[in-house]
Structure formats: structure tokens, C-alpha cells
Amino acid sequence: MEYAKPWLSIEEQINQLVARGIQMDDRDRAAAVLHEVGYYRLTGYLYPFRESESYLDDDGRGRVRVLNKYRSGTRIEHATRLLDFDRRLRLLVLEGVERIEVAFCMRLGYTLGRYSAFAHEDPSLFLPAFIAQRTDGNGEALPSRHDEWLVRVKERQDSSDEAFVSHFRNKYEDRMPIWAMTEILELGHISRLYAGLRNDIATEVADSFDVPTKRLMGSWIATVNYIRNIAAHHARLFNRKLVTAPKRPGPEVVPLLAHLTQKDAPKQFGVYNALAVMAYLIESIHQDGDWAARVAIHLRSFPSTEYIDAGSIGVASGWLEEHLWTRHS
């Protein structure tokens, strides 16, 4: 289908919002908001206030259809409060991701460096599936995942303008030790390397974060990387359904996260699950920090209305009083 909707001026966008049920108390203020964030970002934050109706599909199953009409009393301010809340949440997430990313890179480089300066090139330190040659559907040879990783890392190294990278490029034949290499890699590169590591090495890294298994650590780092990308690209975060959700440990495995697996716990795809995992990891890095306390304060400030509350983040009643969030209060 060819897109045929016309361009709308700011005034026409305001008229369209009014026609769809938005209570417009101050058109000048609405125009200022639209100039600042745009129609699609604004209506994304107004989405929870749209009317809906139940219906039966062709198989007789109950469904809910979201309508192109807003609930009575919906105003621009409902969206701007959510926009402001989400903006501050993204900043907290980026701060937390930085702490986790820097520490994870350091500990991975430190652990691997004990084997050799160029441990990342050593096939004996990786799982067979990571170093095995592969074939495509036609039987053509493909590089191993390890070889693919090394190519991506070399591209990253070649494009870097860091002074210390130039130093290794000019003095040491362009080879960098793993403890220096980790300084130029993104979390995605590091998480792929971690996934390919032998279990004994990966478990040692996980243990340094008080995480009991490689499986859990790999899942949590993948989630941190996913949520970092959302926050870094200014996308809506508060009611995001996590595509890469963290694995939830059993209550006896990580007691501080036991509430995530309570019988009546919301599904694991809410952003709260990522925030809880980040709070746990940051505590293992910086035990005197207040990141978790500041996140909890912010979550308690959620601009609740009749139609939306902190449950949209995945927060169940009483969860922000868990020891995970209050131990430094």
C-alpha cells in the first residue's frame, strides 16, 4: 500500500489532536510541544490514553482493538509528564550502563589477560561452537564466529583515533593486548566475546559480579546492551516490552532478586526487570553508590493517572521497598 497521508502544519496537527478527543486548554503551549518533540513522539506518549474496545476474532477469541480516539479528559500535559519522566529515566539508565560496561570490560580483559596478552586470539580459550568453521545453506565455507568477531574488532581498531591505539599501531605492529583492546570495544562486541568463552573463564568473570553462572551473566549483559541502545537513541523506554529480557534467577540463587519470580509477579518483559538487574550489578561494582536509590525515587514519581501507573514499567506493589532499592537509604 502506498503511503498517501498529507503533510500537516503544526496548526493542522493540533486540529487533528482535538478532533480525536484531546482537550486543548492552551494551543500555544501545544504548538511549542509539537515544535520541540514532533507529532509522532508526542502521540507515542499519548497512546496509553486511547480508547479501546473488545471484539471477537474470526476464531471466536476475545481481542482488544485500540481506537483512534482519546479518552475523555486527555490533555497534552498527560504526554509531557510522561515525556519528562522517560527522559530522566533514560539518563539514569545511561549512567548505570556506563558503570556496568566499564567494569565488565575491565574484568573481562583482566581475567583473559592472565592467560596471555593476546588471549582473545587464542582458540583454546573458547567454546568449540565459537571457533568451529561453518557452512551456509549451499555448503560454502563460512568463517567461525570467533573469526568474524576478530574481523569486527580489527575494523573497530582501524577506525579508532584514540592516541593509545595509534601508539600500538605504530610501535607494536598494530597488535593490542586484551586489557587495552577492551577500552575501544562496545558492549555488543564484549558480550559476543563473553558468550564464546569457555565456561570456566566466563564463570570466573560472572563470579566477580556475584552472579553465579555464565548463563545468567550473559543474559543480563545482553539486556543491558539492549536497554542501552534504546536509551542512547532517545526511544520511549518506560513502557517498553523488552525484546531481550533478562533471565530471572531462582529465589535461592540471587535472594535480592527473589521478588521477580513471585507467583503474582508481572511478566519479565517490563523495563523494571532490566532496572533490577542493573541495580544488582552496580552494587557489586560500587557498594557505596546511590544509583539504585535514585532510580527508586524516580520510579515512585511516576505520573500516574486513572489510565496508567507504574505497572506499565513492570513494578508490582511493594517492589520499590525491596532491599535491592533501600539498602543505602
C-alpha positions as CSV (number, residue, x, y, z in Angstrom):
1,M,0.0,0.0,0.0
2,E,1.4,3.4,-0.9
3,Y,1.5,6.0,1.9
4,A,-0.8,8.8,1.0
5,K,-1.3,10.8,4.2
6,P,-0.6,14.5,3.6
7,W,2.0,16.7,5.5
8,L,0.3,18.6,8.2
9,S,1.3,22.0,9.6
10,I,1.6,22.4,13.4
11,E,-1.8,24.1,13.4
12,E,-3.3,21.2,11.5
13,Q,-1.7,18.7,13.8
14,I,-3.3,20.5,16.8
15,N,-6.7,20.4,15.0
16,Q,-6.3,16.6,14.4
17,L,-5.5,16.0,18.0
18,V,-8.6,18.0,19.0
19,A,-10.7,16.1,16.5
20,R,-9.5,12.8,18.1
21,G,-10.5,13.9,21.6
22,I,-7.6,15.8,23.1
23,Q,-8.8,18.5,25.5
24,M,-6.9,21.6,24.2
25,D,-6.6,24.2,27.0
26,D,-3.6,26.1,25.5
27,R,-3.0,25.9,21.8
28,D,0.2,27.9,22.0
29,R,1.6,25.5,24.6
30,A,0.6,22.6,22.4
31,A,2.3,24.2,19.4
32,A,5.5,24.7,21.5
33,V,5.5,21.0,22.5
34,L,5.0,19.8,18.9
35,H,7.8,22.1,17.7
36,E,10.0,20.5,20.4
37,V,9.3,16.8,20.1
38,G,7.2,16.3,17.0
39,Y,3.8,14.7,16.4
40,Y,4.8,11.1,16.3
41,R,6.8,11.2,19.5
42,L,4.0,13.1,21.3
43,T,1.3,10.7,20.2
44,G,3.5,7.8,21.2
45,Y,3.3,9.0,24.8
46,L,-0.4,9.7,24.4
47,Y,-1.0,6.1,23.2
48,P,-2.0,4.8,26.7
49,F,-4.9,7.3,26.8
50,R,-6.5,6.0,23.6
51,E,-9.9,4.3,23.8
52,S,-10.2,0.6,23.1
53,E,-13.0,-1.9,22.5
54,S,-13.3,-5.7,22.9
55,Y,-14.3,-7.9,19.9
56,L,-14.2,-11.5,18.8
57,D,-11.8,-12.5,16.0
58,D,-12.7,-15.0,13.2
59,D,-11.9,-17.9,15.6
60,G,-14.2,-16.6,18.3
61,R,-11.3,-15.5,20.6
62,G,-11.6,-12.3,22.6
63,R,-9.4,-9.4,21.4
64,V,-8.9,-5.8,22.2
65,R,-8.8,-3.1,19.5
66,V,-7.2,0.2,20.2
67,L,-9.2,3.1,18.6
68,N,-8.0,6.3,17.0
69,K,-9.8,8.3,19.7
70,Y,-8.6,9.5,23.1
71,R,-10.3,9.0,26.4
72,S,-12.4,11.9,27.8
73,G,-10.3,14.5,29.6
74,T,-7.0,13.6,27.9
75,R,-4.7,16.6,27.6
76,I,-1.3,17.3,26.1
77,E,0.1,17.5,29.7
78,H,-0.6,13.8,30.2
79,A,2.0,13.2,27.5
80,T,4.5,15.9,28.5
81,R,4.7,14.5,32.1
82,L,5.4,11.0,30.7
83,L,8.0,12.5,28.3
84,D,9.8,14.2,31.1
85,F,9.6,11.1,33.3
86,D,11.0,9.0,30.5
87,R,13.8,11.5,29.6
88,R,15.1,11.3,33.2
89,L,14.7,7.6,33.3
90,R,16.9,7.3,30.2
91,L,19.6,9.4,31.8
92,L,19.6,7.2,34.8
93,V,19.9,4.1,32.6
94,L,22.8,5.5,30.6
95,E,24.6,6.4,33.9
96,G,24.1,2.8,35.1
97,V,25.1,1.3,31.8
98,E,28.3,3.2,31.8
99,R,29.3,1.8,35.2
100,I,28.4,-1.8,34.2
101,E,30.0,-1.6,30.7
102,V,33.3,-0.1,32.0
103,A,33.6,-2.7,34.8
104,F,32.6,-5.6,32.6
105,C,35.2,-4.7,30.0
106,M,37.9,-4.3,32.7
107,R,37.1,-7.6,34.4
108,L,37.0,-9.5,31.1
109,G,40.3,-8.0,30.0
110,Y,41.9,-8.6,33.4
111,T,40.7,-12.3,33.5
112,L,41.7,-13.1,29.9
113,G,45.0,-11.2,30.3
114,R,46.2,-13.7,32.9
115,Y,46.3,-16.3,30.1
116,S,48.2,-14.1,27.7
117,A,48.3,-10.5,26.3
118,F,46.5,-11.8,23.2
119,A,44.2,-14.2,24.8
120,H,41.3,-13.0,22.6
121,E,43.1,-14.6,19.6
122,D,43.7,-18.0,21.3
123,P,41.1,-20.6,20.1
124,S,41.8,-22.8,23.2
125,L,40.1,-20.3,25.4
126,F,36.8,-20.5,23.6
127,L,33.9,-23.0,23.2
128,P,34.1,-25.4,20.2
129,A,31.0,-23.9,18.6
130,F,32.6,-20.4,18.7
131,I,35.8,-21.5,16.9
132,A,34.3,-24.1,14.6
133,Q,34.2,-23.4,10.8
134,R,30.7,-23.2,9.4
135,T,28.9,-23.6,6.1
136,D,26.0,-21.8,4.5
137,G,22.9,-23.5,3.0
138,N,24.8,-24.3,-0.1
139,G,27.7,-25.9,1.7
140,E,30.0,-22.9,1.1
141,A,32.6,-22.4,3.9
142,L,31.9,-19.6,6.4
143,P,34.3,-18.1,8.9
144,S,33.9,-19.2,12.5
145,R,32.1,-16.8,14.9
146,H,35.5,-16.2,16.5
147,D,37.0,-15.2,13.2
148,E,34.0,-12.9,12.5
149,W,34.5,-11.3,15.9
150,L,38.2,-10.7,15.2
151,V,37.3,-9.0,11.9
152,R,34.8,-6.7,13.6
153,V,37.3,-5.8,16.3
154,K,40.0,-5.1,13.7
155,E,37.6,-2.7,11.9
156,R,36.9,-1.0,15.2
157,Q,40.7,-0.7,15.9
158,D,41.4,0.6,12.4
159,S,38.7,3.3,12.7
160,S,39.8,4.5,16.2
161,D,41.5,7.8,16.6
162,E,42.5,7.2,20.2
163,A,46.1,8.2,20.9
164,F,46.8,4.9,22.7
165,V,45.5,2.9,19.7
166,S,47.9,4.9,17.4
167,H,50.7,4.0,19.8
168,F,50.1,0.3,19.4
169,R,49.5,0.7,15.7
170,N,52.9,2.4,15.2
171,K,55.1,0.7,17.8
172,Y,53.7,-2.8,18.1
173,E,52.7,-3.8,14.6
174,D,49.1,-2.9,15.3
175,R,48.6,-5.6,17.9
176,M,46.9,-4.7,21.1
177,P,46.7,-6.7,24.3
178,I,43.3,-7.7,25.5
179,W,43.4,-5.3,28.5
180,A,43.9,-2.4,26.1
181,M,41.6,-3.7,23.4
182,T,38.6,-3.7,25.7
183,E,38.9,0.1,26.0
184,I,37.8,0.6,22.4
185,L,35.1,-2.1,22.2
186,E,31.3,-1.5,22.6
187,L,29.3,-3.7,24.9
188,G,27.9,-5.6,22.0
189,H,31.4,-6.7,21.0
190,I,32.3,-7.7,24.5
191,S,29.0,-9.6,25.1
192,R,29.7,-11.7,22.0
193,L,33.2,-12.5,23.1
194,Y,31.9,-13.4,26.6
195,A,29.3,-15.8,25.1
196,G,32.0,-17.6,23.2
197,L,34.3,-18.1,26.2
198,R,35.0,-21.4,27.9
199,N,32.6,-21.9,30.8
200,D,35.3,-21.9,33.4
201,I,36.7,-18.5,32.3
202,A,33.2,-17.0,31.8
203,T,32.1,-18.2,35.2
204,E,35.1,-16.5,36.8
205,V,34.1,-13.2,35.3
206,A,30.5,-13.7,36.4
207,D,31.6,-14.5,39.9
208,S,33.4,-11.1,40.2
209,F,29.9,-9.6,39.9
210,D,28.3,-12.0,42.4
211,V,26.5,-13.7,39.5
212,P,26.5,-17.5,39.9
213,T,26.5,-18.6,36.3
214,K,27.7,-17.7,32.8
215,R,24.2,-18.2,31.5
216,L,22.8,-15.5,33.9
217,M,25.6,-13.1,33.3
218,G,25.4,-13.4,29.5
219,S,21.6,-12.8,29.6
220,W,22.0,-9.8,31.9
221,I,24.7,-8.2,29.8
222,A,22.6,-8.7,26.6
223,T,19.7,-7.0,28.3
224,V,22.0,-4.1,29.5
225,N,23.2,-3.7,25.9
226,Y,19.7,-3.7,24.6
227,I,18.4,-1.2,27.0
228,R,21.5,1.0,26.4
229,N,20.6,1.1,22.7
230,I,17.1,2.2,23.5
231,A,18.2,5.0,25.9
232,A,21.0,6.2,23.6
233,H,18.6,6.6,20.7
234,H,16.1,8.6,22.8
235,A,13.4,6.0,22.2
236,R,10.4,5.5,24.5
237,L,11.6,3.4,27.5
238,F,9.1,3.4,30.4
239,N,6.5,1.0,28.9
240,R,8.9,-0.8,26.5
241,K,8.3,-4.5,26.1
242,L,11.8,-5.9,26.4
243,V,12.8,-7.9,23.3
244,T,15.9,-9.0,25.2
245,A,14.6,-9.7,28.7
246,P,17.0,-10.8,31.5
247,K,16.7,-14.4,32.8
248,R,15.3,-14.3,36.3
249,P,17.2,-16.4,38.8
250,G,15.5,-18.7,41.3
251,P,14.9,-17.1,44.7
252,E,17.6,-19.1,46.4
253,V,20.2,-18.3,43.7
254,V,20.1,-14.5,43.9
255,P,17.9,-13.6,47.0
256,L,18.0,-9.8,46.2
257,L,16.0,-10.6,43.0
258,A,13.7,-13.2,44.5
259,H,10.7,-10.9,44.1
260,L,11.0,-11.1,40.3
261,T,9.8,-14.7,40.5
262,Q,7.0,-14.3,42.9
263,K,3.8,-16.2,41.9
264,D,2.0,-12.9,41.1
265,A,5.0,-11.1,39.5
266,P,4.3,-9.3,36.3
267,K,5.8,-10.9,33.2
268,Q,9.6,-10.5,32.8
269,F,9.3,-8.2,29.7
270,G,8.8,-5.0,31.7
271,V,11.6,-2.5,32.0
272,Y,11.6,-2.9,35.7
273,N,13.3,-6.3,35.3
274,A,16.2,-4.7,33.5
275,L,16.5,-1.9,36.1
276,A,16.5,-4.5,38.9
277,V,19.3,-6.5,37.3
278,M,21.3,-3.3,36.7
279,A,20.9,-2.3,40.4
280,Y,22.2,-5.7,41.4
281,L,25.2,-5.5,39.1
282,I,26.1,-1.9,40.1
283,E,26.0,-2.9,43.8
284,S,28.7,-5.5,43.0
285,I,30.8,-2.7,41.4
286,H,30.3,0.3,43.6
287,Q,28.9,-0.7,47.0
288,D,28.7,2.9,48.3
289,G,26.8,4.3,45.4
290,D,23.3,5.6,45.3
291,W,22.2,4.7,41.8
292,A,19.5,2.2,42.9
293,A,18.1,4.7,45.5
294,R,17.8,7.4,42.9
295,V,16.1,5.1,40.4
296,A,13.6,4.0,43.1
297,I,12.9,7.6,43.9
298,H,12.3,8.4,40.2
299,L,10.0,5.3,39.7
300,R,7.9,6.4,42.7
301,S,7.4,9.8,41.0
302,F,5.7,8.1,38.0
303,P,2.9,10.5,36.8
304,S,0.0,8.1,37.4
305,T,-3.5,8.8,36.2
306,E,-6.7,6.9,36.0
307,Y,-5.5,5.1,33.0
308,I,-1.8,4.4,33.6
309,D,0.5,3.9,36.6
310,A,3.9,2.4,37.4
311,G,2.6,-1.0,36.5
312,S,3.4,0.0,32.9
313,I,7.1,-0.3,33.9
314,G,6.5,-3.7,35.4
315,V,6.6,-2.6,39.0
316,A,4.4,-4.6,41.3
317,S,3.0,-3.3,44.6
318,G,5.7,-3.1,47.3
319,W,8.6,-3.8,45.0
320,L,10.3,-0.4,45.4
321,E,10.5,-1.2,49.1
322,E,12.6,-4.3,48.5
323,H,16.1,-4.4,50.0
324,L,17.5,-4.1,46.5
325,W,16.4,-0.5,46.4
326,T,16.5,0.6,50.1
327,R,19.8,-0.8,51.5
328,H,21.6,2.5,51.2
329,S,18.6,4.6,52.3
